[in-house]
């Protein structure tokens, strides 16, 4: 066992999608005082994200210090090897140790809350509450439902489940700070409040659980992940000021404060976390990516899985503070892949050499000695990972799938299993191929992209990515061929593909053709900074410095965090001999993205020219770290080491490297140009119109405006045991047509029978059961849990029976214990709280949906004085549905109301 | 005892000024004035001052800003023997009003149920010399306090610093004598919403702040909600 530094504590807080561009103005206004204080006593900076920008992949990179190809989480869903179909990526899919496993192995205790793909909970030293905690529910027939595997150790489940916050618990006072005019929203037509309440209550749940653990459990490491900034941003960033021209003034006024409120709420939660952590704890606050909040906000979201990621920006946030950490400083070039190694360094634990990140040594007042081991994976001993073969049950998988679908990250979770499995497989391959491309391993991406482009040649994104991959591999001719097969002779017609075409021409040395294509791309979309970066590059190659400069400047004016444009500018300044400007722009570029060899090189040249030899050496060495065959960097270093009177050995090394590279160049160049013309088979690509047709068929709008059937059913609903059977009897007596079968006969609990229709219980899976001829207008008994599953195409009149919760609970316990189901173990208070919550939830929902009208009928009132209640029913349903309404009251047998007062009558 | 440990920590959570800062900016204007931390309700305590039929002595109770409320019962004979139960608010420099209606020279306070929001009622000004009628002998159409039982009178006054709302609770003995008991009364400072029967400004906990406190805050919030619902 590796002994870790026991004195250290680390609190790692994840705010998905938090972005300095939104935060900075709030800090200036004094609206995020806690974060402001944290920054002042620590360091802050941008945190470069990884590609593709998908949260499960990214947060697992944070936790492991490894890219997705190593950690094995390749997106949201994967094929389910056990049950068929697809399932969300789980902790069983992760192929390497996360921080909490390494810490377990090192004798340290962790709390892990809400982390992506942490379900089912791993048996670590400490507590895990997984990302399935949102699935804690109350079922009026079965009691509290905590998805198995949500909490480790399992005996904490009951204690922690009560910190689940339900949307129905939120009051006006919670909502008004975000949406001051919430009361004016017509919830029949504007549904945005419903997801809002869900996101807020989920955040409150995670926070309550995290704080409960921090208060009650000893810990060395706590990791808490909050997804609310991302979710609020996806739902409401379009309304964030300044108003976008396509957002109506009315919507803007209503929702403009939501994002701001979300950040401020997080600042308030942060205050509590810091308070509980205490000053001796090292705090790391980070986000996995940023979120477009300015003029670059997209107008829509692409019709594809993970389409919402189009809103994600390259840079997240990073703040770190605590003992031994620098104060009030900015750091540069951090990437989220560096978080894991940095945490290990704080604990004085070794970094695995197979980790892709580096410890951020620049944050420490005195940089610690970094220890390494070959790999933590090879280290034996109990680390709290799952045993081989552990899988998640199909129900939980389904539940998580529904959650992802609701967020728009995955396609229809109800699709058939074969299709689901295929989609999951394709998406995972697509995502991992993008990781390879991003890591500059295009040869590993190629077979994956070729495969999926063949399987789905109607998806433009696969074709484009394959072309880009051919290009990155140097197969210029093949890339060009694929583009022209995809876009016919008329040209791509979109800026991204036109840009790729331009790059191909430039790589061949066709500057004229390249520039023409670039100008075409600019005309198609004058708002893409990348177009101007490319144009700048062409002019630079043509030695047109002023034109290059103005193109780069245009790119920066569109996106001031465009590292490539800043790098380009630094090259222009270097060529113009402007040392100061070179240094300024190169430093800005590498502060945004550290891996920019050319920017480091430019910096080195400007430093060398200014006589700053030591700094120049550092810059050139950094450039070589990212691009070891950069011959001019070796040249400079050879000269610097020689002239500096210093290091003859190093001078010699760099001279030799220079010669070696220069000698191998013609060969390398030939190998490169040989690739240019190499051709491969092309998949059969349908014509553009045909592709669009297939796309629309395969991926219909997730929320189609389903044609209304014109049918109108009467639903008798409410909590179980709240008088629904009686109401069915009354309707029958009143002459209403019922839809019932005789399956559940009268018993002691419902002496007059249940009046149920079994098929309704399958309505979620078989919505067509209501399509049968002749059912229109029938009355159906429908327990409250099923209301939300009723097909949207019909209209419903819902008679919602209410009864004092104590009575329902008693009545239900009597029945449950007779049926000897496990619900009988519930304690009464918990049962009542759950029932109340469930009923409020349903009422709230009923008020907000347009396809259901409802009235509430109070069971005791009905029994004591049926007259007025019957009149209300007639008014609600219409006299034609209740031709014999005079007979309805006669059905009531007051002796049925025997659970009154919460005391069961002797039976 | 994990929960106790959680509860002990609750007050270290979030400063008032912090919440105030949060609540001030435009985003939260809608909740401002509901119940700010400084708001106070002044409560008389239980008085049970009897005002018997025909006593003809005005009982006066002080509010602030020079305002007072007064109660009296005088004998009346115009519609048979009986008592006239009367109420008046006076003394505040800018305005003295009650929740109710005016009919000609006469004023009739409304009888409010416990929990009614005072500020939301329609108000009428006092007639400069007359008391307002709670109940008159065997009853005229406008009198609202003829029946025996306990009800509330709402009032508002402005001594120059803004409007303050309040209530007085009376138990009527019934027509035609209309003797009554002044049970108690209360008023809230400027900017304080008050409901009939409310005696303390229990400021609604800063709800969002409580959620931000996490576990401990959530439990407090649920408890307060539980009480409100009870």
Contacts between the chains, C-beta under 8 A, distances in Angstrom:
chain1	res1	chain2	res2	distance
A	29	B	25	8.0
A	30	B	21	7.3
A	31	B	21	7.6
A	31	B	22	7.9
A	31	B	25	7.1
A	33	B	18	7.2
A	33	B	21	7.3
A	159	B	2	6.6
A	163	B	215	5.7
A	163	B	218	6.2
A	165	B	211	7.3
A	165	B	218	6.5
A	169	B	222	7.6
A	169	B	225	7.6
A	171	B	207	5.8
A	171	B	225	7.6
A	172	B	31	7.8
A	173	B	31	6.0
A	173	B	34	7.9
A	173	B	204	6.4
A	173	B	206	7.7
A	173	B	207	3.8
A	173	B	208	6.6
A	174	B	207	5.2
A	174	B	208	5.2
A	174	B	211	6.5
A	176	B	27	8.0
A	176	B	28	6.4
A	176	B	30	4.7
A	176	B	31	5.0
A	177	B	22	6.6
A	177	B	23	6.9
A	177	B	27	5.3
A	177	B	28	4.8
A	177	B	31	7.4
A	177	B	208	5.6
A	178	B	27	7.1
A	180	B	26	7.1
A	180	B	27	5.9
A	180	B	28	6.8
A	180	B	29	6.0
A	180	B	30	4.5
A	181	B	30	7.1
A	183	B	30	7.9
A	200	B	211	8.0
A	204	B	211	4.4
A	204	B	218	6.9
A	207	B	211	7.3
A	207	B	212	7.1
A	207	B	214	4.8
A	208	B	211	7.9
A	208	B	214	4.9
A	208	B	215	4.6
A	208	B	217	7.8
A	208	B	218	4.6
A	209	B	215	7.3
A	210	B	214	6.7
A	211	B	213	7.3
A	211	B	214	2.8
A	211	B	215	4.6
A	211	B	216	7.1
A	212	B	2	7.8
A	212	B	6	6.6
A	212	B	214	7.0
A	212	B	215	3.6
A	215	B	5	6.2
A	215	B	6	5.8
A	215	B	9	6.5
A	215	B	215	6.7
A	215	B	216	7.5
A	216	B	2	4.8
A	216	B	5	6.4
A	216	B	6	7.3
A	257	B	26	7.2
A	257	B	27	4.4
A	260	B	27	6.8
A	261	B	27	5.8
A	264	B	22	6.0
A	265	B	208	6.5
A	265	B	211	7.9
A	265	B	212	6.3
A	268	B	14	6.5
A	268	B	18	7.3
A	268	B	22	6.9
A	268	B	208	7.3
A	268	B	209	6.4
A	268	B	212	3.6
A	269	B	212	4.7
A	269	B	214	7.2
A	271	B	14	6.5
A	271	B	18	7.3
A	271	B	212	7.2
A	272	B	13	6.2
A	272	B	14	7.3
A	272	B	212	6.1
A	272	B	213	5.3
A	272	B	214	5.3
A	272	B	217	8.0
A	275	B	12	6.6
A	275	B	13	7.5
